[in-house]
Amino acid sequence: MIKSTFTFIRRILMSSRDKIFLGLMTGLVCILFSSSLFASSATLSWLEPSTNEDGTAISDLAGYKIYYGTDSTSFTKSIDVKNVTTYQITNLISDLTYYFAITAYDFYGNESGYSNTVSFVALNVPPSDPVLLNPEKNGKGKGNGKKVGFTWQESTDPDGDTVIYQLTVCEDPDLTTGCITGENVASAASQDIYHAGMVSTGIGFLFSGMVFMPFIKSLRRRTPPLVVAAIMLFLISCGGGGSGASSNNSDSINGVSQTLSGFKSNTTYFWQVTAKDGSGGRSSSEIWNFQTP
């Protein structure tokens, strides 16, 4: 008698499960998505289903699970996000493509198949442009004898890459003649070469694109929820100190200072700072001019 009663209850639950999830596949042909910069994470959003395939209202939908990983055919991680329709996943690694899919489940633990799969690629973003501070434009270089001090506002890197600065000072506005430069410049015309230092650590992601593709979980009978994917990122960067070969190199809260030597007296020089992130990204400041004492 107990066995028969249990079987009867089980059949009711299975019937309820089938009714709940059969209608969810119908919305998958209408995919919507949006993106914005938000965090070093992926934020997924999806539409909550409201009716079954037979038109009756869904009443036993309990929650959702997010499956994700770097392989589009095999998700390695899952999160039970309960009954919410937006969720942020953190601690992702840059330079990797991530794939996401969502399932729905009812109060009895029955789970649907995967939703459509969405993906994004984290791309390298160059540092922000350095902002020159001193010597002021059309101003006088500050220093003793043939030494001049330079200060610029440090750059931030959206990907959290370490930023290396290259300071270039030349006698012409094209920065080709009589130059005193930082390292990694093959055409350095002076032996007085100094390296400005390094700042900025952290991690971040840039949304580059999303690909929607059908991917149905083979051993699940229920149909999936409609996913509206929104990949976001938070641009994280932290300031750091600079160091170099100069005899007078220091950082302020928002600036990096560097002293170079080898200048001619009463001469107009042009200077520029380039920020490089070590991953191919680079950005440059404006070109300013000043006159030595």
C-alpha positions as CSV (number, residue, x, y, z in Angstrom):
1,M,0.0,0.0,0.0
2,I,2.8,2.4,0.9
3,K,4.6,1.6,-2.4
4,S,1.4,2.2,-4.4
5,T,0.8,5.5,-2.7
6,F,4.4,6.6,-3.4
7,T,4.1,5.7,-7.1
8,F,0.9,7.7,-7.4
9,I,2.5,10.8,-5.9
10,R,5.5,10.5,-8.1
11,R,3.4,10.3,-11.2
12,I,1.6,13.5,-10.2
13,L,4.9,15.3,-9.7
14,M,6.2,14.2,-13.1
15,S,3.1,15.3,-14.7
16,S,3.3,18.7,-13.0
17,R,6.9,19.0,-14.1
18,D,6.2,18.4,-17.7
19,K,3.4,20.9,-17.7
20,I,5.6,23.6,-16.2
21,F,8.5,23.5,-18.6
22,L,7.1,22.4,-22.0
23,G,6.3,26.0,-23.1
24,L,9.5,27.7,-22.3
25,M,11.2,26.9,-25.6
26,T,8.8,29.0,-27.6
27,G,10.5,32.3,-26.6
28,L,14.0,31.4,-27.7
29,V,13.5,32.8,-31.2
30,C,13.3,36.3,-29.8
31,I,16.7,37.0,-28.3
32,L,17.5,40.4,-26.7
33,F,20.7,41.5,-25.2
34,S,22.5,44.6,-24.0
35,S,26.0,45.4,-22.6
36,S,27.7,48.0,-20.5
37,L,30.9,48.5,-18.6
38,F,30.3,47.5,-15.0
39,A,32.7,45.1,-13.3
40,S,35.5,42.5,-13.7
41,S,32.7,40.0,-14.1
42,A,29.9,38.8,-16.3
43,T,26.3,39.8,-15.5
44,L,23.6,37.7,-17.1
45,S,19.9,38.7,-17.3
46,W,17.0,36.6,-18.6
47,L,13.3,36.8,-19.0
48,E,11.1,34.9,-16.5
49,P,8.6,32.6,-18.3
50,S,4.9,33.2,-17.5
51,T,3.0,30.5,-19.3
52,N,3.2,26.9,-20.2
53,E,3.0,25.6,-23.8
54,D,-0.7,24.9,-23.3
55,G,-1.3,28.6,-22.3
56,T,-1.8,27.9,-18.6
57,A,0.1,30.1,-16.0
58,I,3.3,28.7,-14.6
59,S,3.0,28.3,-10.8
60,D,5.8,25.9,-9.7
61,L,8.9,27.7,-11.1
62,A,11.3,27.8,-8.2
63,G,14.6,29.1,-9.5
64,Y,17.5,29.0,-12.0
65,K,21.0,27.7,-12.3
66,I,23.8,29.3,-14.3
67,Y,26.3,27.0,-16.1
68,Y,29.5,28.4,-17.5
69,G,33.1,27.7,-18.5
70,T,35.7,28.2,-21.2
71,D,34.5,25.3,-23.3
72,S,31.2,25.8,-25.3
73,T,30.4,22.1,-25.2
74,S,31.1,21.3,-21.5
75,F,30.4,23.7,-18.7
76,T,32.7,23.2,-15.7
77,K,31.0,25.4,-13.1
78,S,27.4,26.0,-12.0
79,I,25.7,28.3,-9.6
80,D,22.2,28.0,-8.1
81,V,21.0,31.6,-8.2
82,K,17.6,30.9,-6.7
83,N,14.6,32.8,-8.0
84,V,16.3,35.8,-9.6
85,T,16.6,36.9,-13.2
86,T,19.9,38.8,-13.0
87,Y,23.1,37.5,-11.5
88,Q,26.8,38.7,-11.6
89,I,29.6,36.2,-11.8
90,T,33.0,37.4,-10.6
91,N,36.6,36.2,-10.5
92,L,36.9,35.6,-14.3
93,I,40.2,35.5,-16.1
94,S,41.2,37.9,-18.8
95,D,42.1,36.8,-22.3
96,L,39.6,33.9,-22.2
97,T,36.3,33.3,-23.9
98,Y,33.5,32.4,-21.5
99,Y,30.3,30.6,-22.3
100,F,27.1,30.8,-20.3
101,A,23.8,29.0,-20.3
102,I,20.8,28.9,-17.8
103,T,18.4,26.2,-16.7
104,A,15.2,26.5,-14.7
105,Y,13.9,24.2,-12.0
106,D,10.7,23.6,-10.1
107,F,9.8,23.1,-6.5
108,Y,10.4,19.4,-6.9
109,G,13.9,19.7,-8.2
110,N,13.1,19.0,-11.8
111,E,15.4,20.9,-14.1
112,S,15.0,22.2,-17.6
113,G,17.5,21.9,-20.5
114,Y,20.0,24.6,-21.2
115,S,18.9,27.9,-22.6
116,N,20.7,29.4,-25.6
117,T,24.4,29.9,-24.9
118,V,26.0,33.3,-24.8
119,S,29.7,34.1,-24.9
120,F,32.2,37.0,-24.7
121,V,35.9,37.6,-25.2
122,A,38.0,39.7,-22.9
123,L,40.2,42.0,-25.1
124,N,43.2,44.1,-24.1
125,V,42.4,47.8,-23.6
126,P,45.2,50.4,-23.7
127,P,46.0,52.6,-20.7
128,S,44.5,56.1,-20.5
129,D,46.5,58.9,-21.9
130,P,49.1,60.4,-19.6
131,V,48.4,64.0,-18.7
132,L,51.4,66.3,-18.7
133,L,51.9,68.6,-15.7
134,N,55.4,70.1,-15.6
135,P,57.3,71.7,-17.2
136,E,54.2,73.7,-18.2
137,K,53.5,74.2,-21.9
138,N,55.6,77.1,-23.2
139,G,57.1,77.3,-19.8
140,K,60.6,77.1,-18.2
141,G,62.2,73.8,-17.3
142,K,62.9,73.5,-13.6
143,G,66.3,72.1,-12.7
144,N,69.9,72.7,-12.0
145,G,72.4,73.0,-14.8
146,K,71.6,70.4,-17.4
147,K,69.0,68.5,-15.4
148,V,65.2,69.1,-15.8
149,G,62.4,67.6,-13.7
150,F,59.2,66.3,-15.4
151,T,55.9,65.4,-13.9
152,W,52.8,63.8,-15.4
153,Q,49.6,62.3,-14.2
154,E,49.7,58.6,-14.1
155,S,47.6,56.5,-16.4
156,T,45.0,53.9,-15.5
157,D,44.7,50.6,-17.3
158,P,41.2,49.0,-17.6
159,D,42.6,45.5,-17.7
160,G,44.7,46.0,-14.6
161,D,48.0,45.6,-16.6
162,T,51.2,47.0,-15.2
163,V,51.8,50.4,-16.9
164,I,55.4,51.3,-18.0
165,Y,56.1,55.0,-19.0
166,Q,58.4,56.2,-21.7
167,L,59.4,59.8,-21.5
168,T,60.7,61.4,-24.7
169,V,62.3,64.8,-24.9
170,C,63.6,66.2,-28.2
171,E,64.6,69.5,-29.8
172,D,61.9,69.4,-32.5
173,P,58.1,69.0,-32.3
174,D,58.3,65.7,-34.3
175,L,60.4,64.2,-31.6
176,T,63.2,63.1,-33.9
177,T,66.1,65.4,-33.3
178,G,68.4,65.7,-30.2
179,C,66.2,63.3,-28.2
180,I,66.6,62.1,-24.6
181,T,64.2,59.2,-24.3
182,G,63.1,56.3,-22.1
183,E,63.9,52.7,-22.7
184,N,62.6,50.5,-25.5
185,V,63.2,53.3,-28.1
186,A,65.6,52.1,-30.8
187,S,66.4,55.6,-32.0
188,A,67.6,57.0,-28.7
189,A,70.1,59.8,-29.5
190,S,71.5,60.2,-26.1
191,Q,73.3,58.1,-23.5
192,D,71.3,59.9,-20.8
193,I,68.4,57.3,-20.8
194,Y,66.1,57.0,-17.8
195,H,63.1,54.8,-17.2
196,A,60.1,56.5,-15.5
197,G,58.7,53.6,-13.5
198,M,55.6,51.4,-13.2
199,V,52.2,51.9,-11.8
200,S,48.8,50.2,-11.6
201,T,47.8,46.6,-10.8
202,G,44.5,44.8,-10.8
203,I,42.2,42.9,-13.2
204,G,39.5,43.8,-15.6
205,F,37.5,42.7,-18.6
206,L,36.2,44.4,-21.8
207,F,33.1,43.1,-23.4
208,S,33.9,42.4,-27.0
209,G,30.8,40.6,-28.3
210,M,28.3,37.9,-27.7
211,V,27.4,34.9,-29.8
212,F,24.0,33.3,-29.4
213,M,23.9,29.6,-30.4
214,P,21.6,26.6,-29.7
215,F,22.9,24.1,-27.2
216,I,20.5,21.6,-25.8
217,K,21.4,19.5,-22.8
218,S,20.9,15.9,-24.0
219,L,19.5,14.1,-21.0
220,R,17.1,16.8,-19.9
221,R,13.5,16.7,-21.0
222,R,12.4,20.2,-20.0
223,T,12.8,23.3,-22.2
224,P,14.9,26.2,-21.1
225,P,14.3,29.8,-20.0
226,L,14.7,32.7,-22.4
227,V,18.0,34.4,-21.7
228,V,18.7,38.1,-22.2
229,A,22.4,38.2,-21.8
230,A,24.2,41.3,-20.6
231,I,27.9,41.1,-20.2
232,M,29.4,43.8,-18.1
233,L,32.6,44.8,-16.7
234,F,34.1,46.7,-14.0
235,L,37.3,48.5,-14.9
236,I,39.5,48.0,-11.9
237,S,42.9,49.6,-11.5
238,C,45.1,50.5,-8.6
239,G,47.9,53.1,-8.5
240,G,51.4,52.2,-7.7
241,G,54.8,53.7,-7.3
242,G,57.3,54.5,-9.9
243,S,61.0,53.7,-9.9
244,G,63.8,54.5,-12.3
245,A,67.5,55.2,-12.9
246,S,67.1,58.9,-12.3
247,S,68.7,60.5,-9.2
248,N,65.4,62.2,-8.3
249,N,62.4,60.1,-9.1
250,S,59.2,60.1,-7.0
251,D,55.4,59.7,-7.2
252,S,52.7,61.9,-5.9
253,I,49.1,60.7,-5.4
254,N,48.1,61.4,-9.0
255,G,51.5,62.0,-10.6
256,V,54.9,60.6,-11.6
257,S,58.0,62.7,-11.4
258,Q,61.2,62.1,-13.3
259,T,64.5,64.0,-13.7
260,L,66.6,63.7,-16.8
261,S,70.0,65.2,-17.6
262,G,72.0,66.1,-20.7
263,F,70.1,69.2,-21.7
264,K,71.5,72.2,-23.5
265,S,71.2,75.6,-21.9
266,N,68.7,78.2,-23.2
267,T,67.2,75.7,-25.7
268,T,63.6,74.8,-26.5
269,Y,62.6,71.2,-26.0
270,F,59.5,69.2,-26.8
271,W,58.4,66.4,-24.6
272,Q,55.8,63.6,-24.5
273,V,55.0,60.6,-22.3
274,T,53.8,57.2,-23.7
275,A,52.1,54.6,-21.4
276,K,52.5,51.0,-22.4
277,D,50.7,48.0,-20.8
278,G,53.0,45.2,-21.9
279,S,50.2,43.6,-23.9
280,G,50.5,45.7,-27.0
281,G,48.4,48.6,-25.7
282,R,49.9,52.0,-25.6
283,S,48.7,55.6,-25.4
284,S,50.5,59.0,-25.6
285,S,50.1,62.4,-24.0
286,E,50.1,65.7,-25.9
287,I,53.4,67.2,-26.9
288,W,54.4,70.2,-24.9
289,N,57.4,72.5,-25.2
290,F,59.6,74.3,-22.7
291,Q,62.8,76.2,-22.5
292,T,65.8,75.3,-20.4
293,P,67.5,77.9,-18.1
